[in-house]
């Protein structure tokens, strides 16, 4: 994105990383102090701790699984400071998804991280394009407002 900023007419120093579902580990890129241009993070129904995933544990070294688990970075200065927007689907049926999110939220609050949480009680995995309802629209609008605020 940064190398194509002019082409896309965006400011290369104002980027928000958005992670959905299995993309949650990509949030860890925003915790890197060498990436100050990442101004905020958004996670929609995303795995925020892959250490509980047998797929990851069985196929990756433990240190890599830990490094790419956003929950493990909470408590670090950059991870606590960067604004994070977490959207949770109350009826997510992906195994261990909500457990991962719930533990992340609890730890983020315990670490006093800069986090905003939105829950869709009736939302399924992918609620932003699966649940055509007022709560989905409210959460999407809140995510857009969050980006607008933090990318100024």
N, CA, C and O atoms as a GROMACS GRO file, in nm:
protein
  608
    1UNK      N    1   0.082  -0.117   0.000
    1UNK     CA    2   0.000   0.000   0.000
    1UNK      C    3   0.088   0.125   0.000
    1UNK      O    4   0.065   0.217  -0.079
    2UNK      N    5   0.186   0.128   0.087
    2UNK     CA    6   0.268   0.249   0.097
    2UNK      C    7   0.340   0.279  -0.034
    2UNK      O    8   0.350   0.395  -0.073
    3UNK      N    9   0.389   0.177  -0.102
    3UNK     CA   10   0.462   0.200  -0.227
    3UNK      C   11   0.369   0.244  -0.339
    3UNK      O   12   0.416   0.299  -0.439
    4UNK      N   13   0.240   0.221  -0.325
    4UNK     CA   14   0.142   0.263  -0.426
    4UNK      C   15   0.052   0.376  -0.376
    4UNK      O   16  -0.055   0.398  -0.432
    5UNK      N   17   0.095   0.446  -0.273
    5UNK     CA   18   0.012   0.550  -0.212
    5UNK      C   19  -0.029   0.657  -0.313
    5UNK      O   20  -0.146   0.697  -0.317
    6UNK      N   21   0.063   0.703  -0.394
    6UNK     CA   22   0.030   0.808  -0.492
    6UNK      C   23  -0.072   0.756  -0.593
    6UNK      O   24  -0.166   0.827  -0.628
    7UNK      N   25  -0.054   0.636  -0.637
    7UNK     CA   26  -0.146   0.576  -0.734
    7UNK      C   27  -0.289   0.568  -0.678
    7UNK      O   28  -0.386   0.592  -0.750
    8UNK      N   29  -0.300   0.532  -0.550
    8UNK     CA   30  -0.432   0.518  -0.487
    8UNK      C   31  -0.479   0.647  -0.420
    8UNK      O   32  -0.588   0.653  -0.363
    9UNK      N   33  -0.396   0.750  -0.427
    9UNK     CA   34  -0.427   0.880  -0.368
    9UNK      C   35  -0.455   0.869  -0.219
    9UNK      O   36  -0.555   0.919  -0.168
   10UNK      N   37  -0.364   0.802  -0.149
   10UNK     CA   38  -0.374   0.789  -0.004
   10UNK      C   39  -0.245   0.839   0.060
   10UNK      O   40  -0.140   0.846  -0.004
   11UNK      N   41  -0.254   0.873   0.186
   11UNK     CA   42  -0.139   0.918   0.263
   11UNK      C   43  -0.066   0.796   0.317
   11UNK      O   44  -0.121   0.720   0.397
   12UNK      N   45   0.056   0.777   0.274
   12UNK     CA   46   0.133   0.658   0.314
   12UNK      C   47   0.171   0.658   0.462
   12UNK      O   48   0.219   0.558   0.514
   13UNK      N   49   0.151   0.770   0.529
   13UNK     CA   50   0.181   0.778   0.671
   13UNK      C   51   0.058   0.767   0.760
   13UNK      O   52   0.065   0.790   0.880
   14UNK      N   53  -0.055   0.731   0.698
   14UNK     CA   54  -0.180   0.717   0.775
   14UNK      C   55  -0.252   0.591   0.726
   14UNK      O   56  -0.335   0.595   0.636
   15UNK      N   57  -0.217   0.480   0.789
   15UNK     CA   58  -0.271   0.351   0.747
   15UNK      C   59  -0.341   0.284   0.865
   15UNK      O   60  -0.294   0.288   0.979
   16UNK      N   61  -0.453   0.222   0.835
   16UNK     CA   62  -0.524   0.139   0.932
   16UNK      C   63  -0.519  -0.005   0.880
   16UNK      O   64  -0.552  -0.030   0.764
   17UNK      N   65  -0.477  -0.097   0.963
   17UNK     CA   66  -0.479  -0.238   0.926
   17UNK      C   67  -0.611  -0.298   0.972
   17UNK      O   68  -0.650  -0.282   1.088
   18UNK      N   69  -0.679  -0.366   0.882
   18UNK     CA   70  -0.805  -0.432   0.915
   18UNK      C   71  -0.787  -0.582   0.895
   18UNK      O   72  -0.739  -0.626   0.791
   19UNK      N   73  -0.826  -0.658   0.995
   19UNK     CA   74  -0.814  -0.804   0.991
   19UNK      C   75  -0.951  -0.866   1.010
   19UNK      O   76  -1.028  -0.824   1.096
   20UNK      N   77  -0.980  -0.965   0.930
   20UNK     CA   78  -1.106  -1.038   0.938
   20UNK      C   79  -1.076  -1.186   0.956
   20UNK      O   80  -0.986  -1.240   0.892
   21UNK      N   81  -1.151  -1.251   1.043
   21UNK     CA   82  -1.149  -1.395   1.059
   21UNK      C   83  -1.007  -1.448   1.085
   21UNK      O   84  -0.944  -1.411   1.184
   22UNK      N   85  -0.958  -1.534   0.997
   22UNK     CA   86  -0.825  -1.593   1.016
   22UNK      C   87  -0.712  -1.493   0.998
   22UNK      O   88  -0.596  -1.525   1.023
   23UNK      N   89  -0.744  -1.371   0.955
   23UNK     CA   90  -0.643  -1.268   0.936
   23UNK      C   91  -0.600  -1.199   1.065
   23UNK      O   92  -0.512  -1.112   1.062
   24UNK      N   93  -0.659  -1.236   1.178
   24UNK     CA   94  -0.625  -1.173   1.305
   24UNK      C   95  -0.476  -1.161   1.335
   24UNK      O   96  -0.433  -1.057   1.385
   25UNK      N   97  -0.396  -1.265   1.306
   25UNK     CA   98  -0.253  -1.254   1.334
   25UNK      C   99  -0.184  -1.137   1.262
   25UNK      O  100  -0.078  -1.092   1.306
   26UNK      N  101  -0.243  -1.088   1.155
   26UNK     CA  102  -0.182  -0.976   1.084
   26UNK      C  103  -0.185  -0.847   1.166
   26UNK      O  104  -0.112  -0.753   1.137
   27UNK      N  105  -0.270  -0.844   1.268
   27UNK     CA  106  -0.271  -0.726   1.356
   27UNK      C  107  -0.136  -0.705   1.422
   27UNK      O  108  -0.101  -0.592   1.457
   28UNK      N  109  -0.060  -0.812   1.440
   28UNK     CA  110   0.070  -0.799   1.506
   28UNK      C  111   0.164  -0.707   1.429
   28UNK      O  112   0.256  -0.650   1.488
   29UNK      N  113   0.143  -0.692   1.299
   29UNK     CA  114   0.226  -0.600   1.221
   29UNK      C  115   0.210  -0.457   1.270
   29UNK      O  116   0.305  -0.379   1.265
   30UNK      N  117   0.092  -0.423   1.317
   30UNK     CA  118   0.068  -0.289   1.368
   30UNK      C  119   0.129  -0.263   1.504
   30UNK      O  120   0.138  -0.148   1.546
   31UNK      N  121   0.172  -0.367   1.572
   31UNK     CA  122   0.234  -0.351   1.703
   31UNK      C  123   0.383  -0.319   1.693
   31UNK      O  124   0.448  -0.290   1.793
   32UNK      N  125   0.436  -0.325   1.573
   32UNK     CA  126   0.579  -0.301   1.550
   32UNK      C  127   0.607  -0.150   1.554
   32UNK      O  128   0.552  -0.075   1.473
   33UNK      N  129   0.691  -0.107   1.645
   33UNK     CA  130   0.724   0.035   1.659
   33UNK      C  131   0.792   0.090   1.533
   33UNK      O  132   0.796   0.212   1.514
   34UNK      N  133   0.843   0.003   1.448
   34UNK     CA  134   0.906   0.047   1.323
   34UNK      C  135   0.802   0.080   1.217
   34UNK      O  136   0.838   0.117   1.105
   35UNK      N  137   0.675   0.067   1.251
   35UNK     CA  138   0.566   0.099   1.158
   35UNK      C  139   0.476   0.207   1.219
   35UNK      O  140   0.358   0.183   1.240
   36UNK      N  141   0.530   0.325   1.246
   36UNK     CA  142   0.448   0.431   1.307
   36UNK      C  143   0.338   0.481   1.215
   36UNK      O  144   0.244   0.546   1.261
   37UNK      N  145   0.349   0.452   1.088
   37UNK     CA  146   0.247   0.493   0.991
   37UNK      C  147   0.118   0.412   1.008
   37UNK      O  148   0.013   0.453   0.957
   38UNK      N  149   0.124   0.299   1.078
   38UNK     CA  150   0.002   0.225   1.111
   38UNK      C  151  -0.058   0.296   1.231
   38UNK      O  152  -0.006   0.288   1.342
   39UNK      N  153  -0.170   0.365   1.208
   39UNK     CA  154  -0.229   0.451   1.310
   39UNK      C  155  -0.337   0.383   1.394
   39UNK      O  156  -0.365   0.425   1.506
   40UNK      N  157  -0.397   0.277   1.339
   40UNK     CA  158  -0.502   0.207   1.414
   40UNK      C  159  -0.522   0.068   1.356
   40UNK      O  160  -0.477   0.037   1.246
   41UNK      N  161  -0.592  -0.015   1.433
   41UNK     CA  162  -0.617  -0.154   1.394
   41UNK      C  163  -0.765  -0.185   1.410
   41UNK      O  164  -0.830  -0.140   1.504
   42UNK      N  165  -0.818  -0.263   1.316
   42UNK     CA  166  -0.956  -0.307   1.324
   42UNK      C  167  -0.958  -0.459   1.307
   42UNK      O  168  -0.893  -0.513   1.218
   43UNK      N  169  -1.034  -0.526   1.392
   43UNK     CA  170  -1.049  -0.671   1.381
   43UNK      C  171  -1.198  -0.704   1.384
   43UNK      O  172  -1.267  -0.675   1.482
   44UNK      N  173  -1.246  -0.764   1.278
   44UNK     CA  174  -1.385  -0.812   1.271
   44UNK      C  175  -1.381  -0.964   1.284
   44UNK      O  176  -1.320  -1.032   1.203
   45UNK      N  177  -1.448  -1.016   1.388
   45UNK     CA  178  -1.459  -1.161   1.412
   45UNK      C  179  -1.328  -1.232   1.374
   45UNK      O  180  -1.327  -1.324   1.292
   46UNK      N  181  -1.219  -1.187   1.438
   46UNK     CA  182  -1.085  -1.234   1.401
   46UNK      C  183  -1.020  -1.314   1.513
   46UNK      O  184  -1.041  -1.286   1.631
   47UNK      N  185  -0.942  -1.414   1.475
   47UNK     CA  186  -0.863  -1.489   1.573
   47UNK      C  187  -0.758  -1.396   1.632
   47UNK      O  188  -0.675  -1.342   1.560
   48UNK      N  189  -0.763  -1.376   1.761
   48UNK     CA  190  -0.669  -1.287   1.828
   48UNK      C  191  -0.573  -1.363   1.919
   48UNK      O  192  -0.493  -1.303   1.991
   49UNK      N  193  -0.582  -1.495   1.913
   49UNK     CA  194  -0.488  -1.584   1.982
   49UNK      C  195  -0.487  -1.716   1.906
   49UNK      O  196  -0.581  -1.794   1.915
   50UNK      N  197  -0.380  -1.740   1.830
   50UNK     CA  198  -0.373  -1.864   1.752
   50UNK      C  199  -0.302  -1.975   1.828
   50UNK      O  200  -0.283  -2.085   1.775
   51UNK      N  201  -0.262  -1.950   1.951
   51UNK     CA  202  -0.195  -2.052   2.030
   51UNK      C  203  -0.286  -2.169   2.063
   51UNK      O  204  -0.239  -2.279   2.090
   52UNK      N  205  -0.416  -2.146   2.060
   52UNK     CA  206  -0.512  -2.252   2.089
   52UNK      C  207  -0.545  -2.334   1.964
   52UNK      O  208  -0.617  -2.434   1.973
   53UNK      N  209  -0.494  -2.294   1.850
   53UNK     CA  210  -0.525  -2.359   1.724
   53UNK      C  211  -0.432  -2.478   1.698
   53UNK      O  212  -0.311  -2.461   1.686
   54UNK      N  213  -0.489  -2.597   1.691
   54UNK     CA  214  -0.408  -2.716   1.662
   54UNK      C  215  -0.340  -2.705   1.527
   54UNK      O  216  -0.225  -2.747   1.512
   55UNK      N  217  -0.408  -2.647   1.429
   55UNK     CA  218  -0.349  -2.629   1.296
   55UNK      C  219  -0.218  -2.550   1.306
   55UNK      O  220  -0.118  -2.589   1.246
   56UNK      N  221  -0.220  -2.442   1.379
   56UNK     CA  222  -0.099  -2.360   1.393
   56UNK      C  223   0.006  -2.430   1.479
   56UNK      O  224   0.124  -2.433   1.443
   57UNK      N  225  -0.036  -2.485   1.590
   57UNK     CA  226   0.060  -2.553   1.679
   57UNK      C  227   0.128  -2.671   1.610
   57UNK      O  228   0.247  -2.696   1.633
   58UNK      N  229   0.054  -2.743   1.526
   58UNK     CA  230   0.109  -2.861   1.461
   58UNK      C  231   0.198  -2.828   1.341
   58UNK      O  232   0.276  -2.913   1.298
   59UNK      N  233   0.186  -2.707   1.287
   59UNK     CA  234   0.258  -2.675   1.163
   59UNK      C  235   0.356  -2.560   1.173
   59UNK      O  236   0.426  -2.531   1.076
   60UNK      N  237   0.363  -2.496   1.287
   60UNK     CA  238   0.454  -2.382   1.304
   60UNK      C  239   0.531  -2.398   1.435
   60UNK      O  240   0.480  -2.457   1.530
   61UNK      N  241   0.651  -2.343   1.440
   61UNK     CA  242   0.725  -2.346   1.566
   61UNK      C  243   0.649  -2.265   1.673
   61UNK      O  244   0.584  -2.165   1.641
   62UNK      N  245   0.659  -2.308   1.796
   62UNK     CA  246   0.586  -2.242   1.906
   62UNK      C  247   0.616  -2.094   1.916
   62UNK      O  248   0.527  -2.014   1.943
   63UNK      N  249   0.742  -2.056   1.893
   63UNK     CA  250   0.777  -1.913   1.904
   63UNK      C  251   0.709  -1.830   1.795
   63UNK      O  252   0.676  -1.714   1.818
   64UNK      N  253   0.688  -1.887   1.677
   64UNK     CA  254   0.619  -1.815   1.570
   64UNK      C  255   0.470  -1.803   1.602
   64UNK      O  256   0.410  -1.697   1.581
   65UNK      N  257   0.411  -1.909   1.652
   65UNK     CA  258   0.269  -1.906   1.689
   65UNK      C  259   0.247  -1.799   1.795
   65UNK      O  260   0.150  -1.723   1.789
   66UNK      N  261   0.335  -1.794   1.892
   66UNK     CA  262   0.324  -1.693   1.998
   66UNK      C  263   0.343  -1.553   1.940
   66UNK      O  264   0.268  -1.462   1.974
   67UNK      N  265   0.442  -1.536   1.854
   67UNK     CA  266   0.471  -1.403   1.797
   67UNK      C  267   0.355  -1.348   1.715
   67UNK      O  268   0.335  -1.227   1.710
   68UNK      N  269   0.278  -1.436   1.651
   68UNK     CA  270   0.167  -1.390   1.567
   68UNK      C  271   0.031  -1.399   1.638
   68UNK      O  272  -0.073  -1.392   1.574
   69UNK      N  273   0.034  -1.414   1.768
   69UNK     CA  274  -0.089  -1.411   1.848
   69UNK      C  275  -0.102  -1.271   1.908
   69UNK      O  276  -0.027  -1.237   2.000
   70UNK      N  277  -0.195  -1.190   1.858
   70UNK     CA  278  -0.207  -1.053   1.910
   70UNK      C  279  -0.216  -1.046   2.062
   70UNK      O  280  -0.163  -0.952   2.122
   71UNK      N  281  -0.282  -1.142   2.124
   71UNK     CA  282  -0.296  -1.139   2.270
   71UNK      C  283  -0.162  -1.135   2.341
   71UNK      O  284  -0.151  -1.075   2.448
   72UNK      N  285  -0.061  -1.198   2.284
   72UNK     CA  286   0.070  -1.205   2.348
   72UNK      C  287   0.146  -1.073   2.345
   72UNK      O  288   0.245  -1.058   2.416
   73UNK      N  289   0.101  -0.978   2.265
   73UNK     CA  290   0.169  -0.849   2.257
   73UNK      C  291   0.109  -0.746   2.352
   73UNK      O  292   0.168  -0.642   2.378
   74UNK      N  293  -0.010  -0.776   2.404
   74UNK     CA  294  -0.071  -0.683   2.499
   74UNK      C  295   0.021  -0.667   2.618
   74UNK      O  296   0.076  -0.764   2.670
   75UNK      N  297   0.037  -0.545   2.662
   75UNK     CA  298   0.132  -0.514   2.768
   75UNK      C  299   0.256  -0.446   2.712
   75UNK      O  300   0.327  -0.378   2.786
   76UNK      N  301   0.283  -0.465   2.583
   76UNK     CA  302   0.393  -0.394   2.518
   76UNK      C  303   0.347  -0.250   2.492
   76UNK      O  304   0.230  -0.228   2.463
   77UNK      N  305   0.438  -0.153   2.500
   77UNK     CA  306   0.397  -0.013   2.484
   77UNK      C  307   0.318   0.016   2.356
   77UNK      O  308   0.212   0.078   2.362
   78UNK      N  309   0.367  -0.027   2.242
   78UNK     CA  310   0.299   0.002   2.116
   78UNK      C  311   0.164  -0.069   2.108
   78UNK      O  312   0.066  -0.011   2.062
   79UNK      N  313   0.158  -0.194   2.152
   79UNK     CA  314   0.032  -0.269   2.146
   79UNK      C  315  -0.073  -0.208   2.237
   79UNK      O  316  -0.192  -0.213   2.206
   80UNK      N  317  -0.032  -0.151   2.348
   80UNK     CA  318  -0.128  -0.089   2.438
   80UNK      C  319  -0.171   0.049   2.390
   80UNK      O  320  -0.282   0.094   2.421
   81UNK      N  321  -0.085   0.117   2.316
   81UNK     CA  322  -0.113   0.255   2.275
   81UNK      C  323  -0.194   0.266   2.146
   81UNK      O  324  -0.278   0.355   2.134
   82UNK      N  325  -0.170   0.178   2.052
   82UNK     CA  326  -0.237   0.191   1.922
   82UNK      C  327  -0.388   0.168   1.938
   82UNK      O  328  -0.428   0.070   2.000
   83UNK      N  329  -0.471   0.255   1.882
   83UNK     CA  330  -0.615   0.237   1.892
   83UNK      C  331  -0.660   0.109   1.819
   83UNK      O  332  -0.622   0.085   1.704
   84UNK      N  333  -0.740   0.028   1.889
   84UNK     CA  334  -0.790  -0.097   1.832
   84UNK      C  335  -0.942  -0.101   1.841
   84UNK      O  336  -1.001  -0.065   1.943
   85UNK      N  337  -1.004  -0.145   1.733
   85UNK     CA  338  -1.149  -0.161   1.724
   85UNK      C  339  -1.174  -0.310   1.705
   85UNK      O  340  -1.130  -0.368   1.606
   86UNK      N  341  -1.245  -0.371   1.800
   86UNK     CA  342  -1.272  -0.514   1.793
   86UNK      C  343  -1.422  -0.534   1.774
   86UNK      O  344  -1.502  -0.487   1.855
   87UNK      N  345  -1.460  -0.603   1.667
   87UNK     CA  346  -1.601  -0.634   1.640
   87UNK      C  347  -1.620  -0.785   1.658
   87UNK      O  348  -1.550  -0.866   1.598
   88UNK      N  349  -1.716  -0.820   1.743
   88UNK     CA  350  -1.739  -0.959   1.780
   88UNK      C  351  -1.876  -1.004   1.733
   88UNK      O  352  -1.974  -0.931   1.745
   89UNK      N  353  -1.883  -1.125   1.680
   89UNK     CA  354  -2.010  -1.184   1.635
   89UNK      C  355  -2.059  -1.279   1.745
   89UNK      O  356  -1.999  -1.383   1.769
   90UNK      N  357  -2.167  -1.243   1.811
   90UNK     CA  358  -2.218  -1.320   1.923
   90UNK      C  359  -2.256  -1.463   1.890
   90UNK      O  360  -2.251  -1.550   1.977
   91UNK      N  361  -2.293  -1.489   1.767
   91UNK     CA  362  -2.332  -1.625   1.726
   91UNK      C  363  -2.232  -1.686   1.628
   91UNK      O  364  -2.268  -1.765   1.541
   92UNK      N  365  -2.107  -1.649   1.645
   92UNK     CA  366  -2.002  -1.705   1.560
   92UNK      C  367  -1.991  -1.854   1.586
   92UNK      O  368  -1.981  -1.896   1.701
   93UNK      N  369  -1.992  -1.934   1.480
   93UNK     CA  370  -1.985  -2.079   1.494
   93UNK      C  371  -1.847  -2.137   1.462
   93UNK      O  372  -1.829  -2.258   1.462
   94UNK      N  373  -1.751  -2.050   1.433
   94UNK     CA  374  -1.615  -2.098   1.407
   94UNK      C  375  -1.557  -2.144   1.541
   94UNK      O  376  -1.552  -2.066   1.636
   95UNK      N  377  -1.512  -2.270   1.549
   95UNK     CA  378  -1.459  -2.320   1.677
   95UNK      C  379  -1.348  -2.231   1.734
   95UNK      O  380  -1.256  -2.192   1.662
   96UNK      N  381  -1.358  -2.202   1.858
   96UNK     CA  382  -1.264  -2.123   1.940
   96UNK      C  383  -1.255  -1.975   1.901
   96UNK      O  384  -1.176  -1.902   1.961
   97UNK      N  385  -1.332  -1.930   1.803
   97UNK     CA  386  -1.322  -1.789   1.761
   97UNK      C  387  -1.357  -1.695   1.875
   97UNK      O  388  -1.275  -1.611   1.913
   98UNK      N  389  -1.478  -1.707   1.929
   98UNK     CA  390  -1.518  -1.613   2.033
   98UNK      C  391  -1.436  -1.629   2.160
   98UNK      O  392  -1.413  -1.532   2.232
   99UNK      N  393  -1.392  -1.750   2.189
   99UNK     CA  394  -1.304  -1.769   2.304
   99UNK      C  395  -1.177  -1.687   2.287
   99UNK      O  396  -1.131  -1.622   2.380
  100UNK      N  397  -1.122  -1.690   2.167
  100UNK     CA  398  -1.002  -1.614   2.135
  100UNK      C  399  -1.026  -1.464   2.152
  100UNK      O  400  -0.945  -1.394   2.212
  101UNK      N  401  -1.138  -1.417   2.101
  101UNK     CA  402  -1.172  -1.274   2.110
  101UNK      C  403  -1.198  -1.235   2.255
  101UNK      O  404  -1.149  -1.132   2.302
  102UNK      N  405  -1.275  -1.316   2.325
  102UNK     CA  406  -1.310  -1.284   2.464
  102UNK      C  407  -1.187  -1.276   2.554
  102UNK      O  408  -1.176  -1.187   2.638
  103UNK      N  409  -1.094  -1.368   2.535
  103UNK     CA  410  -0.971  -1.365   2.615
  103UNK      C  411  -0.887  -1.243   2.580
  103UNK      O  412  -0.826  -1.181   2.667
  104UNK      N  413  -0.884  -1.207   2.450
  104UNK     CA  414  -0.811  -1.088   2.408
  104UNK      C  415  -0.871  -0.963   2.473
  104UNK      O  416  -0.799  -0.879   2.526
  105UNK      N  417  -1.003  -0.951   2.468
  105UNK     CA  418  -1.070  -0.834   2.526
  105UNK      C  419  -1.041  -0.824   2.676
  105UNK      O  420  -1.007  -0.717   2.726
  106UNK      N  421  -1.054  -0.936   2.746
  106UNK     CA  422  -1.027  -0.935   2.891
  106UNK      C  423  -0.884  -0.892   2.920
  106UNK      O  424  -0.859  -0.813   3.011
  107UNK      N  425  -0.791  -0.945   2.843
  107UNK     CA  426  -0.649  -0.910   2.865
  107UNK      C  427  -0.624  -0.765   2.826
  107UNK      O  428  -0.549  -0.696   2.895
  108UNK      N  429  -0.684  -0.718   2.717
  108UNK     CA  430  -0.666  -0.579   2.674
  108UNK      C  431  -0.715  -0.483   2.782
  108UNK      O  432  -0.650  -0.382   2.809
  109UNK      N  433  -0.827  -0.514   2.842
  109UNK     CA  434  -0.879  -0.429   2.949
  109UNK      C  435  -0.787  -0.437   3.071
  109UNK      O  436  -0.757  -0.334   3.132
  110UNK      N  437  -0.742  -0.556   3.106
  110UNK     CA  438  -0.652  -0.573   3.219
  110UNK      C  439  -0.522  -0.495   3.197
  110UNK      O  440  -0.467  -0.438   3.291
  111UNK      N  441  -0.472  -0.493   3.072
  111UNK     CA  442  -0.349  -0.422   3.038
  111UNK      C  443  -0.373  -0.273   3.014
  111UNK      O  444  -0.280  -0.197   2.991
  112UNK      N  445  -0.501  -0.232   3.020
  112UNK     CA  446  -0.540  -0.093   2.997
  112UNK      C  447  -0.503  -0.048   2.856
  112UNK      O  448  -0.457   0.065   2.836
  113UNK      N  449  -0.524  -0.136   2.759
  113UNK     CA  450  -0.495  -0.106   2.619
  113UNK      C  451  -0.602  -0.012   2.562
  113UNK      O  452  -0.712   0.000   2.617
  114UNK      N  453  -0.568   0.052   2.452
  114UNK     CA  454  -0.656   0.147   2.385
  114UNK      C  455  -0.750   0.069   2.292
  114UNK      O  456  -0.726   0.061   2.171
  115UNK      N  457  -0.855   0.012   2.348
  115UNK     CA  458  -0.942  -0.078   2.272
  115UNK      C  459  -1.088  -0.037   2.283
  115UNK      O  460  -1.135   0.006   2.389
  116UNK      N  461  -1.158  -0.050   2.171
  116UNK     CA  462  -1.303  -0.029   2.164
  116UNK      C  463  -1.363  -0.161   2.118
  116UNK      O  464  -1.315  -0.222   2.023
  117UNK      N  465  -1.468  -0.206   2.186
  117UNK     CA  466  -1.529  -0.335   2.153
  117UNK      C  467  -1.675  -0.315   2.114
  117UNK      O  468  -1.750  -0.246   2.183
  118UNK      N  469  -1.712  -0.376   2.002
  118UNK     CA  470  -1.851  -0.377   1.957
  118UNK      C  471  -1.894  -0.522   1.945
  118UNK      O  472  -1.827  -0.603   1.881
  119UNK      N  473  -2.006  -0.554   2.006
  119UNK     CA  474  -2.059  -0.690   2.000
  119UNK      C  475  -2.190  -0.691   1.923
  119UNK      O  476  -2.277  -0.606   1.945
  120UNK      N  477  -2.205  -0.787   1.834
  120UNK     CA  478  -2.332  -0.808   1.763
  120UNK      C  479  -2.393  -0.934   1.822
  120UNK      O  480  -2.356  -1.044   1.782
  121UNK      N  481  -2.488  -0.920   1.917
  121UNK     CA  482  -2.543  -1.037   1.986
  121UNK      C  483  -2.601  -1.143   1.892
  121UNK      O  484  -2.589  -1.262   1.920
  122UNK      N  485  -2.662  -1.102   1.783
  122UNK     CA  486  -2.723  -1.196   1.688
  122UNK      C  487  -2.633  -1.222   1.567
  122UNK      O  488  -2.670  -1.297   1.477
  123UNK      N  489  -2.517  -1.161   1.565
  123UNK     CA  490  -2.429  -1.169   1.448
  123UNK      C  491  -2.364  -1.304   1.430
  123UNK      O  492  -2.317  -1.366   1.525
  124UNK      N  493  -2.361  -1.348   1.305
  124UNK     CA  494  -2.290  -1.471   1.269
  124UNK      C  495  -2.152  -1.432   1.217
  124UNK      O  496  -2.124  -1.314   1.195
  125UNK      N  497  -2.067  -1.531   1.198
  125UNK     CA  498  -1.936  -1.505   1.140
  125UNK      C  499  -1.956  -1.440   1.004
  125UNK      O  500  -2.026  -1.494   0.918
  126UNK      N  501  -1.896  -1.325   0.985
  126UNK     CA  502  -1.917  -1.252   0.860
  126UNK      C  503  -2.042  -1.165   0.865
  126UNK      O  504  -2.100  -1.134   0.761
  127UNK      N  505  -2.084  -1.126   0.985
  127UNK     CA  506  -2.210  -1.053   1.000
  127UNK      C  507  -2.217  -0.928   0.915
  127UNK      O  508  -2.326  -0.886   0.875
  128UNK      N  509  -2.102  -0.865   0.886
  128UNK     CA  510  -2.104  -0.742   0.807
  128UNK      C  511  -2.155  -0.765   0.665
  128UNK      O  512  -2.196  -0.670   0.598
  129UNK      N  513  -2.153  -0.888   0.619
  129UNK     CA  514  -2.213  -0.917   0.487
  129UNK      C  515  -2.314  -1.032   0.492
  129UNK      O  516  -2.367  -1.072   0.389
  130UNK      N  517  -2.341  -1.084   0.612
  130UNK     CA  518  -2.437  -1.194   0.626
  130UNK      C  519  -2.565  -1.154   0.700
  130UNK      O  520  -2.673  -1.206   0.671
  131UNK      N  521  -2.553  -1.061   0.794
  131UNK     CA  522  -2.669  -1.015   0.871
  131UNK      C  523  -2.709  -0.877   0.821
  131UNK      O  524  -2.643  -0.777   0.852
  132UNK      N  525  -2.816  -0.870   0.745
  132UNK     CA  526  -2.865  -0.741   0.695
  132UNK      C  527  -2.958  -0.682   0.801
  132UNK      O  528  -3.080  -0.692   0.792
  133UNK      N  529  -2.896  -0.621   0.902
  133UNK     CA  530  -2.976  -0.567   1.012
  133UNK      C  531  -2.914  -0.438   1.065
  133UNK      O  532  -2.802  -0.400   1.029
  134UNK      N  533  -2.988  -0.372   1.152
  134UNK     CA  534  -2.946  -0.242   1.205
  134UNK      C  535  -2.816  -0.252   1.283
  134UNK      O  536  -2.732  -0.162   1.274
  135UNK      N  537  -2.798  -0.359   1.360
  135UNK     CA  538  -2.676  -0.371   1.441
  135UNK      C  539  -2.553  -0.385   1.352
  135UNK      O  540  -2.448  -0.326   1.382
  136UNK      N  541  -2.563  -0.462   1.244
  136UNK     CA  542  -2.450  -0.474   1.152
  136UNK      C  543  -2.414  -0.337   1.095
  136UNK      O  544  -2.297  -0.299   1.092
  137UNK      N  545  -2.516  -0.264   1.051
  137UNK     CA  546  -2.492  -0.131   0.994
  137UNK      C  547  -2.431  -0.037   1.098
  137UNK      O  548  -2.343   0.044   1.067
  138UNK      N  549  -2.477  -0.047   1.222
  138UNK     CA  550  -2.425   0.037   1.330
  138UNK      C  551  -2.276   0.008   1.354
  138UNK      O  552  -2.197   0.100   1.371
  139UNK      N  553  -2.240  -0.119   1.355
  139UNK     CA  554  -2.100  -0.156   1.379
  139UNK      C  555  -2.012  -0.114   1.261
  139UNK      O  556  -1.901  -0.065   1.282
  140UNK      N  557  -2.060  -0.133   1.140
  140UNK     CA  558  -1.984  -0.090   1.022
  140UNK      C  559  -1.963   0.061   1.026
  140UNK      O  560  -1.852   0.109   1.002
  141UNK      N  561  -2.069   0.136   1.056
  141UNK     CA  562  -2.058   0.283   1.064
  141UNK      C  563  -1.959   0.323   1.174
  141UNK      O  564  -1.881   0.417   1.155
  142UNK      N  565  -1.962   0.253   1.286
  142UNK     CA  566  -1.869   0.284   1.396
  142UNK      C  567  -1.725   0.256   1.354
  142UNK      O  568  -1.634   0.332   1.389
  143UNK      N  569  -1.702   0.148   1.280
  143UNK     CA  570  -1.567   0.116   1.232
  143UNK      C  571  -1.517   0.223   1.137
  143UNK      O  572  -1.401   0.264   1.144
  144UNK      N  573  -1.604   0.270   1.048
  144UNK     CA  574  -1.565   0.376   0.955
  144UNK      C  575  -1.534   0.506   1.030
  144UNK      O  576  -1.437   0.574   0.998
  145UNK      N  577  -1.616   0.540   1.128
  145UNK     CA  578  -1.592   0.660   1.209
  145UNK      C  579  -1.461   0.647   1.287
  145UNK      O  580  -1.386   0.744   1.301
  146UNK      N  581  -1.433   0.527   1.337
  146UNK     CA  582  -1.309   0.500   1.410
  146UNK      C  583  -1.189   0.526   1.320
  146UNK      O  584  -1.094   0.593   1.360
  147UNK      N  585  -1.195   0.473   1.198
  147UNK     CA  586  -1.084   0.496   1.104
  147UNK      C  587  -1.070   0.644   1.072
  147UNK      O  588  -0.959   0.698   1.074
  148UNK      N  589  -1.180   0.709   1.045
  148UNK     CA  590  -1.177   0.852   1.011
  148UNK      C  591  -1.111   0.932   1.124
  148UNK      O  592  -1.029   1.019   1.099
  149UNK      N  593  -1.149   0.901   1.246
  149UNK     CA  594  -1.093   0.971   1.363
  149UNK      C  595  -0.943   0.948   1.377
  149UNK      O  596  -0.868   1.042   1.402
  150UNK      N  597  -0.900   0.825   1.362
  150UNK     CA  598  -0.760   0.792   1.390
  150UNK      C  599  -0.667   0.809   1.271
  150UNK      O  600  -0.545   0.796   1.285
  151UNK      N  601  -0.722   0.836   1.156
  151UNK     CA  602  -0.637   0.859   1.038
  151UNK      C  603  -0.629   1.006   1.001
  151UNK      O  604  -0.578   1.041   0.894
  152UNK      N  605  -0.680   1.094   1.087
  152UNK     CA  606  -0.672   1.238   1.060
  152UNK      C  607  -0.529   1.285   1.059
  152UNK      O  608  -0.503   1.403   1.038
   0.00000   0.00000   0.00000
